[in-house]
Amino acid sequence: MNGREINWTALVIVVLLFVVVAVMGFLAAKWRRGTDVEGLHSLDEWGLGGRGFGTWITWFLLGGDLYTAYTFVAVPAAMWATGAVSGFFAVPYTIVLYPIIFIIMSRLWSVSHRHGYVTSADFVGGRYGSRWLSLAVAVTGIVATMPYIALQLVGIKAVLTVLGLGSSGNVLLTDLPLILAFVVLAAYTYTSGLRAPAMIAVVKDLLIYLAVIVAVIYLPIKFGGWDTIFGSAQSKLATVNQATGKPAGVFIPGAANYSAYWSLALGSAMALFMYPHSVTAVLASKARNTIRRNAAILPLYSLMLGFLALLGFVAIQAGTKPIDLDGSVNPQLVVPQLFLDQFPAWFAGIALAAIAIGALVPAAIMSIAAANMFTRNIYRDFIRPDVDARTEAKVSKIVSLVVKVGALVFVIAMDQSAAINMQLLGGIWILQTFPAVVAGLYTRWFDRWALLVGWAVGIIFGTVSAYNVVNPVTKAHFGGSVAPIPGTDISVYIAVSAFALNLVVAAVLTLVLRALKVRTGEDMTRPTDYAADETDPKVVQIEKIQHYTQPGGPSPVA
């Protein structure tokens, strides 16, 4: 049985804050809704919040979307367990991310605003005139998002475990709180759509900032300053692991780790805004410049993430013991356990509530985004091309529930490592949509069939490469996200090498197909679409005449 005692003070605060945000989630159905809308009966209203979020709401929404509960537990856990290469790369990767938002996502917003696109697969279908390429992007997005949702539930489970809710001998007691949290999440997402996580994100981010700022000021003072903390971390990570015969981790990356470090940062940045939930948060904003202003102020989250990562080193000095229900060491419990051990119970409750709420926001957005992709790019394009806006919204609501049920079953029925391995694969897979989406925002040079073949080659190569990485301790496959480039001893992020192969195949095959004069699909976009803003009189006039943004319109591809 589990020997943990329930920390009732922290638990009560967590429950109270959870109830507060749940009520906010249900009330959000009537928030910022136009008087001419009878309920949330279109994907524009339910799935994109009416496309009307301003700078600050978008900032909180994107922050809640990108900096998830799993980020809060996984980044410092990686620092605690293996050091900078697998942990601190997340900080520069978020810095690399913001120019991508500023330049690329503003163009995607503009063309989507002009044509009423709800997903990135919508854009790909309209740009290349290919249902199959659009389907590939949609299926990749849905499959890559599922384990991401599961990992948010892993974050909640970590909080519940350190609070003392759970027992290695009572499965129902262990999983019941997680199931209840899921039911509430599913209910307010179904009712309020994207407005719910947008409203809750404000509370979540304020709690996270409070917890992290207090921790990075108080804990170093308590444990002798950063010099002492870094010394303890360096000693621990330099200790030789008996199972591998190598140091336990890396305190400061050496020359041998440079390629892995930069490729993880670059590849992760390129992949993050290919995820459906990231695109959904972008398209929900009301203006092109809203995206650009967010790219300027989102680095505040990177500062917070840097401090958060260092808490993994603080936990080493503090002697934190992240023991799971079965008695094994679980690094994912490091930060929740650190707060519970080192702070008064009331403040630990606030910090743990921030992590739990930090799971609700991205899980809601992810399920909405995956559902929108299914509805628009599978149901409408292949099953019911004449579907109306109200039915689209209804189907998307139902699919969002199915997606969350799948994630919950994944977490409860399977080992946690399976969810982590699937999320690792998700990052590799989603990057393979980058050529179709991003290249399409700038050029029509690539052939649609060449992009489809390149995508398939990248998916297969990345999956096989990840499978061949064996954990040196457990001997399990999918043991990491870094592998040598074939034919070399240079280790890089697998997603980057798969992406490079994808791009080469697409480019070469495009030349071949052009030489063979294979017919290209119809491009429904025009050059002026990519710089359009809601204040541009030409855009207003074009939309008035062409009705491009009418929700529930016909499929963009034949």
Salt bridges, closest charged atoms under 4 A:
ASP44 OD1 - ARG51 NH2 3.13
GLU45 OE1 - ARG195 NH2 2.74
ASP65 OD1 - HIS277 NE2 3.97
ASP122 OD2 - ARG376 NH1 2.82
ASP122 OD1 - ARG380 NH2 3.89
ASP175 OD1 - LYS157 NZ 3.80
ASP205 OD1 - LYS204 NZ 2.96
ASP381 OD1 - ARG380 NE 3.75
ASP386 OD1 - ARG384 NE 3.74
GLU392 OE2 - ARG376 NE 3.07
GLU392 OE2 - ARG380 NH1 3.98
ASP523 OD2 - ARG127 NH1 2.59
ASP529 OD1 - ARG114 NH1 2.60
ASP529 OD2 - HIS115 NE2 2.63
GLU543 OE2 - HIS113 NE2 3.19
